[in-house]
Amino acid sequence: MNQVGSALSLAFGLAGVGALAGLVAPARWRSLAAGAAIAAVGAAGAAAGFAVVSGTGWQVSLPDLLPLAGVSLSADALAGWFLLLIGGVAAVVGVYTVGYAGRSGHGPASRAALAVLPVFVAAMLLVPVAASVSTFLLAWELMAVTSLLLVLGEHRHSPAVRTAGLWYAAMTQAGFVAVLLGLVWLAAAAGGESFAVIRAAGPGLSPVVAGGVFLLCVAGFASKAGAVPLHPWLPRAHAEAPSHVSALMSAAMVKLGVYGIVRVGFDLLGGGPRWWWLLLGGLGAVSALYGILQAAVATDLKRLLAFSTSENVGLILLGLAAAGLWADAGQPAVAGVALAAALLHAANHAGFKTLLFCGAGSVLRATGTRDLDVLGGLSRRMPATTLLFTVGALGAAALPPGNGFVSEWLLLQALLHRAPAAGTVITVAAPVAVAVVALTAGIGVAAYVKALGTGFLARPRSTAAASAVESPPSMLAGMGLAAVVCAGLAVAPAVSAPALDRIATGLNAGTAPLAGGGVDVRLSGIASTISPLWIAVGVVGLAVGYAAAARALGRTRRRAAAWDCGDGPLTPRMEYTATSFAEPLQRVFDNVLAPEQDVDVTHPAESAYLVRAVQYRRRLPDRVEARLYRPLIAAADTVGRAARLLATGSVHRYLAYMLGALVAVLVAGVIR
């Protein structure tokens, strides 16, 4: 057994130890034991991933572990990338969990929640190394069930948690059925369930089989990734789950939906025709735009972060679609850059979204609320959390020196450097994709300026915000680790070049995308170079220089009261709230967001000409959910009620049903 196998064996063993510790450890030590185990599981998984992306292969077959098919595991460069991503997120969340779950004996600190958490991490680590259809489906379902249990961790305290659990259960199982049908169909057509057998047979499959499998798998995996319009579970589950669980789901679990699309589309099927990638690109564009619009108008901090996940998943899907299109058009160099952009953005998103959800958990723990309209002033009460959240927001807004900037720059380079003879469809689609990336980046900046400005700056707008206290050291340590990773990815993304090169060449999805390493990021086959480190030095230098100049010239300043329009001292009621900050943007996109507004005017009994009170209410429901899912739910409810007429209690009628079904099966068999 090489170092990859040893590290994974250690990770799975530690997951069992952590689950046992969560069940039997005394309440005083439970969160420490479980958190340490989760961090160790993540560290072992990250070590295995690092070894794989460095060139160490691994495979193992355990035919007696499960009946019929057994268990088959292997790790290539693609699996190693996602092992590294999942392990890194889990290590950070494990440290954070020690403080976050150490406050009570219920919810995130209950025995069940802390026992399930290591199993959930182990299941996520198992998904990328699954090397057969049955092993993959088993790991996928284990991941889904354990994550559902964690989402329901605080169901006794809020009806919204139960609603989120129902939505998540329904959507994740529907996605699992789609993946199940697609992979079983693929295995049947290939003549075996091993990924090696399927990989060899993939290029020879008929277009109908390959296209059908791709559509089913994209539907199932995009649902897990939270792509629009398969996203309604995501803002509910991520908002209502405990914050450390939200970090794991948003930063790690949704990336396995991306992994599934890459594994099936590029690896097992060996690429496909142009319409596959145009469909995937359309899905990514819609997800990116709709997700960031909903994030920009959200007032719930965790809901904002959840919709931001849909936006970033959309950008990743755009990168994958561009890679598929350019590969089909005979441009391997640009295809490799697009694939590298997608995979690097997946890693960047894992870093800053872990930090942001942990920051949101710190705010929730300190104030008891996620409502940005009643927060504010946290920068004085929670300076460390504010600084760390700012690092994450900078990455999410894709501004230098944030870590999201480089991967979005790579995506733009791949979209802009297309060959003139690529075809009319690509010539039209590429500028549209560039516009989508640019628009989402602009709105993303507004969304995170709103989150920082109204949530952390200015004056507190509630007693809870005014009395907030800083988070425990373990929570700050976990967030600090995530911030260090974000900073490393921001200033030295070239360290990922060898791993990305191995993935691109191993999938035959393009040539090695990045040339060399060090300080500069140089693209192979494209005359384009960027130096993130020097950009960061320049930005920081300008900021420090401006601050020094302002301090040096401060002798001529004098203190005076801020202009208050003659209405007395400034109060929190005079500040912009998250709702008022987003209102101009909401007006621009009224036709997309379809806000619901209502004004109630109350009159006194003595006269209808006098006004006692005026109440204004505004809601921004998810339009996709309202127009697509609500009618489907209503139709399913109608069918279910009608089906009750078939259950009359008559044994004779039930026997007739069985006879009719048997006859139908026999007739179908004869016709075939």
Secondary structure by P-SEA (a helix, b strand, c coil): ccaaaaaaaaaaaaaaaaaaaacccccccaaaaaaaaaaaaaaaaaaaaaaaaaccccccccccccccccbbbbbcaaaaaaaaaaaaaaaaaaaaacccccccccccccaaaaaaaaaaaaaaaaaaacccaaaaaaaaaaaaaaaaaaaaccccccaaaaaaaaaaaaaaaaaaaaaaaaaaaaaaaaccccaaaaaaacccccaaaaaaaaaaaaaaaaaaaccccccaaaaaaaaaccaaaaaaaaacaaaaaaaaaaaccccccccccaaaaaaaaaaaaaaaaaaaaaaaacccaaaaaaaaaaaaaaaaaaaaaaaaaaaaaccaaaaaaaaaaaaaaaaaaaaaaaaaaaaaaaaaaaccccccccccccccccaaaaaaaaaaaaaaaccccccaaaaaaaaaaaaaaccccccaaaaaaaaaaaaaaaaaaaaaaaaaaaaaaaccccccccccccccccccaaaaaaaaaaaaaaaaaacccccaaaaaaaaaaaaccccccccccccbbbbccccccccaaaaaaaaaaaaaaaaaaaaaacccbbbbcccccccccccccccccccccaaaaaaaaccccbbbbbbbbbbcccccccccbbbbbbbbcccccccccaaaaaaaaaaaaaacccccccaaaaaaaaaaaaaaaaaaaaac
